Amino acid sequence: MTERQDTQPWNHNTSSGLDVVEKPPNGNAIPRITVVTPSLNQGRYIEAAIRSVLDQNYPNLEYIVYDGGSTDETIDVLRRYEHRISRVIIKPDDGAADALNKGFAIATGDILAWLNADDLYLPGTLHAIVEAFAANPQAGLIYGEGWYIDEAGVRIEPCRFVRRTFNRRYLINKDTILQPAAFWQRSVWEQTGSLDTSLRWVFDWEWFIRAHERTTFHYLPRALACYRVQPQALTRTGGLARQLEHGRVTRRYGAWWHPNHIVQQTRRWDAAGRRITGNRSSLWAAIIRLPFSLPRLAAEWLLHGMYMR
């Protein structure tokens, strides 16, 4: 199983070979939504992600799963659901951003989104998004609220970082969009361009910054998705390298003196002090590290709430 074409019963009339799409009372065709899921060794969680998409029962759904060559139980899960997934592609990629770019390159939807293999949509999300776009035709991207969930899928707390309104300067210092709760018009993807594959951790945030320059964002006061807190989630890995990537994106679209860039650079100094002392816990090691750690402590205190953690 390397690729499967669209076989969903609601997308095709097999007797005529023509697309048959339901129409709402106003007579307009229901917009097609394309959801792309990048996957690599998330077999423990991917079935729940797939079910959360398919159980939306949205009548004009294109669902694409791009797997980079999983060696766990992921492939078995995909085989169980391949008859309901529009396209399953199993092929090596250069990371999640590359897999997503390849998935969106073959997408045919009017509305686009991606759902990571360990995250979930909440019931009714796709219908709510279509209604929101219909009610807000000026919006190019609509985003909503969500929940953190644990490895077992139990809700932990709301994702409180999501903001109803924000300006460009705020966005280039802090990511205020919950990625799985964001959906955008196809034209926004075409105007903004693909994800930056040189970024490993914050390619979603960087893309939102670019998209914000080109379209109107609209906040939907509704929980749409769940973000899973688990050890292998990208935002839980990377350490200093991830933090410095945050800073580089802020400097790219802002300036060196923006809060997020300053804090991430002071963390570089702090890490240098730890390397010099070999992470020893002795008093002398602490004294040697102090000049390296003080700038970070001061920056985090003075700029509290203005940078990415």
N, C-alpha and C positions, 0 to 999 in steps of 0.2 A: 504494500500500500504506500505509494509515494504521492499520488495526487488523485483527487476525486472531484469530478465536475458537479455542478449544482443539481441535486436530486430531490430537493424539498418539494413535496406535493403541492404546496400553496403557491409556488412560483411558476409552475408550468402546466399548461393544458396539453396532456400527452396525445390527445386525439388530433389537435390542430397544429401543435408545435409553436403556438403563440403564447406569449406571457399573458396571464390572466391575473389582474390585480383588483382586489375589492375596491369599491368606491364608497366614501361616506356620503351622507345626505346632500352635501353641497355639490356633489358631482365631480369633485377633483380626485384624481388618483391618490391613493395613500402613498406617501413618499417611501422609497426604499431606504432602509437603514443597513449599513454595512458595519459589522463589528469584527475586528481582527484580534485574535488572541495569539501572542508570541509564547512559545513554550520550549522549555528545556529542563527535563528532569524534575517536573513538578507533579509527578504521578499521585502524590498524596492528596493534592488539592484540585487537580484539573477537572475531575468529574463534577465537582460542585460548581466550578466556574461554568462549564459547559451547560449544566442543567439550569443554571440561573439565567443563561441567555435563551435557551430553547423554551424554557417554561414561561417566558414572556408571552408566548403565543401571539407574537406580532405577525400579521398576515403578509408582510412584504419584507422579510428579513434575509439578508445575505450574511452568512457567518463563515469566516475564514480562519482556520487554525494553521499557523506556520510553526512547525516544530524543527528545532535545529539539530535533531538527531539524538533524542532522549534514549538513555540506556536503562531507565527504570520501568515502572509499570505504565508509563504514559501511553506508549504505543498500543497496549492492550485496551486502554480506555478509549482511545481514538477509534479503534476498530469497532468497538461496541456502538459508537455514535456516528460513524461515518455516513450512514444512510440518511442522517438528519442534518449533517453539517454540509454547507454548500461546497467548500473546498478544503481538503486536508492536504497540506504540503509538508513533506518530511525531507529536509535538505539542509546541509550545513549552512550556517550564516555567521556573520561577524558580530553577533550580539543582538540584544533585544531591539535596538533602534534599527538595525539593518533588516531584521525579520519583519518589523512593522512597515518599513518603507516598501519592502517587497510585497507585503500583503496589500497595502493601500494602492500599489501600482496596478493591481488587477481588480480593485474594488469597483463596483458599479453603482454604489448607493448614492442617494441624494444627501443623506446625513451620515457622517462617519464618526467612529469612536473605536477605542481599543479597550480591552479588558484583559489584564494580566491573568496568567493561569492560576494564580492563588487568590484572586479577588472575586467579588460577587456583585451581581446586580440584584437590587431589591425588587420584589414583585411590582409590576405595573410601570417600571421605569421607562421602557421604550414608548409606551402609549403616552405617558406624561410628557416626554420630550417632544413628541410630534405635536401634541396639543400646545405646548409652550412655544414652539416655532410658529405655529399657525396664529397664535395670539400676539406674537412679537415678531412680525416680518422683518423688522430692521435688524434683528439680532443675527450675527454670523456664528456665534458660539454661545451655548447655554450650559451653565454648570449649576450643580446643586450641592446638597449636604450629603453626609455619609457617616458611617460608623467604623471604628476600629473593631476588629474581631480577633480572637486568639486562634491558635492552631487548630482547635476543635470547632471553630466557627461560632463561638459564644461571643456576644457583644461585650466590649469592654467599656467604651465611652464614645461620645460623638467626636467627630473630627473638628475640633474647635478652631482650627486655624483658618477655615474657610471664611471669607469676608464677603458681605453683601455688595460693598462698593470699595473701590481702590483706584489709585492713580498709577501712572507708569512708574514713577520713582519707587512707590511701595513695591510694585511687582518685581522690579529688578533687584530688590534687596531681599524679598521674601516670597516664596511660592505660596500663593493664597488659593490655588485651585486644586481640588481633589481630583486627580487625574481620571479615575474610573467613573466619576460623576460628571464628566465633560463630554459634550457632543457638539459637532460643528457642521456647517454646510460644506458640501463638496467644494464650492468655489473658494472657501477660505483655505482649504488645503492646497488648492492649485495656486492661489496667490501667495501663500506663505512659503510654500516649498516643503520638502521632506524633512525628517528629523536629522539632526546633526550626529552622524555616526562616530565622530571623534570624541563624543561625550559618552561616558559609561553610565553615570548615575543620574544626571539632571537634564537629560535630553528632552523630557516632557516639559519641564519648567522653561527651558530655553525656547522651545517651540511656542509655548504660550506667550512669552514676551514678544516674539516676532508677530504672532497672530494678533496680539493686542494693538499693534501699530496699524493693522489693516482692516479691522472689523470691530463691531460693537459686541461686547460681552454682556450677557443678561443672566442675572442670578435668579434661580428657581428655588423658592423656600420649601424644599422637599428633600427628604433623604432618598438618594437614588442608588447608592452603592455601598459596599463594605470593603475596607482595606484591611488585609490580613497582616497581623504582626507575627512574623515568624523569622527564624534566624537567617534564612537565605534570601529574604526580601532585599532588593537592591538598596533601599534606603537604610537598611540595618547593617550594611557591609561597607567596606572601603576606608573607614577611619579617616586619617588625615588626607589621603588622596581624594576622597569624596568632598571633604570640606574645602580643599584648595580648588577643586573643580567648581564648587559654588562661587568662590571668590572670582575665578576667571570669567565666569558668565556675567557676574555683576560688573566687573571692569569693562567687559566687551560692550555692554549696553549702557553703562553709566560712567563711572570715573573711579580712579584709585582711592579717592577719599570717601566713597560711599560706605556706609556702615558695614555691610556684609563683607566687602573686600578687605576692609581694615581688620575685622575680627579674624577672618580666615588667615590673613598674613601673620597676625600675632600668634596664631596657633602653630604656624610653621616655626617661629622662633622657639616656642615652648617645646615642640618636638625635637628641635636641635639640642636644646638643653638636656633633654632626657637621653638622647643618643650619646652626648658627651659623657654623661655620668653612668651610662649603661643601665639606666633605670634603677640604680641602687637606692636603698631607702635610708642610708646613713645620714647623720647630721651634716657632714661635710658635703655630701652629694646634694642635699637640699639647699645648702648655702650657695653652691656653685650654680644650681639651677635657678635660683631666685631672680637674677637679672633677666633670664630668658622667659620666666613665667609671669613676672609682674606686668608686662605689657598686655598679655592675654587677659589676665584677671581684671585689669583696669578697663580694657576695651569692652569686655563682656558686661562689666558693671555699668559703665557709662552709656553703652549702646543697647542696653537690655530691651528685648522685644523688637529690635530693628535689624536682625540678622538671622541667617539660616543656621540651625543647630546641626 
